[in-house]
Every structure is written in structure tokens, then in C-alpha cells.
Amino acid sequence: MAPDPVNRTVRLARGRELSYDGLIIATGARVRRLAAPAQRGELVVPPTVRDAELIAARLLEARSALVVGAGFLGMEVASTLRRRGLAVTVVHQEPTQEALL
């Protein structure tokens, strides 16, 4: 998976490209960042205080979100965003059936 925060897209391994208003990377108990150290736009869960503030601010205008990670935390984030009315796409490293949240 290759995130492009400037264009707000993510290219999946098979070449499919997804666009998003907000990208949340929820890969598990410890934070694993995908962006390069100087790259901006990536928000992680569990967040730092700064990430939490940015997530809250972006949710005010977002219509969709891309959550990377379908573990417990990622699915909790996805369901919370869905309850807030956002269109949510969940990307996971293991092949799974596509499902609508």
C-alpha cells in the first residue's frame, strides 16, 4: 500500500487507487507509520494529542475516510466513523471479502 497524502489517495498492491478525505492508520497495539519522516498528512491511532486534535478537526468536514488495519482498533475506528455518517473503506494486509460498513 502506498499512501499519497498530497493527492489524498492510496494505491493498493493490485493497483487499485482509493481517494479519501481522511486517512487513519490503525495497525494494532503499537503505532506503525507508513509515511516517510518528513511526509505530512498521516494520522495514527492510538493518537498523540496533536493527532487527536487533527482527527477531530478533519472530521468536521470529512465525507469519507480510509482506515488502514482491520484489527480490533481499526474496526472500532471504522465503526465510529460510520456512525458519524462517513463513507468508510477499511484496508487490511490479508485478503478478505469486500464488505460495506
Backbone torsions as a table, in degrees:
resi	resn	phi	psi	omega
1	MET	NA	134.7	-179.5
2	ALA	-125.9	105.4	178.3
3	PRO	-79.0	143.7	175.9
4	ASP	-127.6	88.6	-175.3
5	PRO	-67.0	-22.9	178.7
6	VAL	-66.3	-46.7	179.9
7	ASN	-93.0	-1.2	-178.8
8	ARG	53.6	52.7	176.8
9	THR	-135.2	160.3	173.7
10	VAL	-134.1	128.6	176.4
11	ARG	-98.6	123.7	-179.7
12	LEU	-83.0	167.4	-175.4
13	ALA	-56.0	-36.1	-179.2
14	ARG	-87.2	8.1	174.6
15	GLY	97.1	-11.4	179.2
16	ARG	-66.5	138.4	-179.8
17	GLU	-112.6	131.5	178.9
18	LEU	-114.8	138.4	174.5
19	SER	-101.3	160.3	-178.3
20	TYR	-153.9	157.1	169.5
21	ASP	-89.8	-35.4	179.9
22	GLY	-138.6	136.0	178.1
23	LEU	-114.8	118.8	178.2
24	ILE	-117.8	126.6	-179.6
25	ILE	-106.2	111.1	-178.1
26	ALA	-122.1	85.7	-171.3
27	THR	-100.0	2.3	177.2
28	GLY	139.9	-159.5	-173.3
29	ALA	-68.9	-29.4	177.0
30	ARG	-114.4	147.9	-177.4
31	VAL	-70.3	129.4	173.1
32	ARG	-125.7	109.3	-178.8
33	ARG	-85.3	141.8	177.6
34	LEU	-98.1	-27.2	-176.9
35	ALA	-74.9	154.4	173.9
36	ALA	-66.7	156.9	-176.1
37	PRO	-52.7	-37.9	-178.1
38	ALA	-92.0	-4.3	-178.0
39	GLN	-75.7	141.6	-178.1
40	ARG	-112.1	162.5	172.9
41	GLY	106.6	-11.0	-178.7
42	GLU	-88.5	132.0	175.2
43	LEU	-118.8	141.8	-175.5
44	VAL	-123.5	157.7	175.3
45	VAL	-126.6	129.1	3.1
46	PRO	-70.7	137.5	-172.8
47	PRO	-83.9	158.6	164.1
48	THR	-77.1	171.8	176.8
49	VAL	-58.6	-41.9	179.9
50	ARG	-63.3	-44.4	177.4
51	ASP	-60.9	-42.2	-180.0
52	ALA	-61.7	-41.3	177.5
53	GLU	-64.0	-42.7	179.3
54	LEU	-66.8	-40.7	177.1
55	ILE	-60.4	-48.2	-179.7
56	ALA	-59.9	-42.6	-179.9
57	ALA	-66.1	-42.7	-178.5
58	ARG	-69.0	-29.4	179.3
59	LEU	-66.1	-23.3	179.9
60	LEU	-63.9	-29.8	-176.7
61	GLU	-116.4	-10.4	-174.6
62	ALA	-70.9	145.0	172.9
63	ARG	-111.3	-20.6	-178.7
64	SER	-145.6	161.8	178.5
65	ALA	-147.9	149.7	175.2
66	LEU	-116.2	121.0	179.6
67	VAL	-108.3	123.1	178.2
68	VAL	-98.4	114.4	-179.0
69	GLY	117.5	119.6	-177.2
70	ALA	-110.7	27.0	173.2
71	GLY	-78.3	-169.4	-178.3
72	PHE	-54.3	-50.8	-176.6
73	LEU	-65.4	-45.0	179.4
74	GLY	-60.4	-41.4	-179.9
75	MET	-71.7	-33.0	174.4
76	GLU	-63.9	-43.7	177.8
77	VAL	-62.2	-46.5	-178.8
78	ALA	-60.6	-44.5	-178.8
79	SER	-68.1	-35.8	176.8
80	THR	-64.5	-44.3	178.7
81	LEU	-63.9	-39.8	179.7
82	ARG	-63.7	-42.3	177.8
83	ARG	-62.4	-26.7	177.0
84	ARG	-81.4	-0.2	175.3
85	GLY	95.9	5.5	179.9
86	LEU	-82.2	146.5	168.3
87	ALA	-76.3	127.3	-172.8
88	VAL	-122.2	132.4	171.1
89	THR	-115.7	131.2	178.4
90	VAL	-110.6	128.7	178.0
91	VAL	-114.2	132.7	-178.8
92	HIS	-132.8	154.0	-176.6
93	GLN	-71.4	-25.0	179.2
94	GLU	-92.4	140.7	177.1
95	PRO	-62.6	131.9	177.4
96	THR	-138.7	167.1	174.0
97	GLN	-71.4	145.4	175.9
98	GLU	-72.8	140.9	179.6
99	ALA	-141.7	148.2	175.2
100	LEU	-92.1	132.4	176.7
101	LEU	-90.7	NA	NA
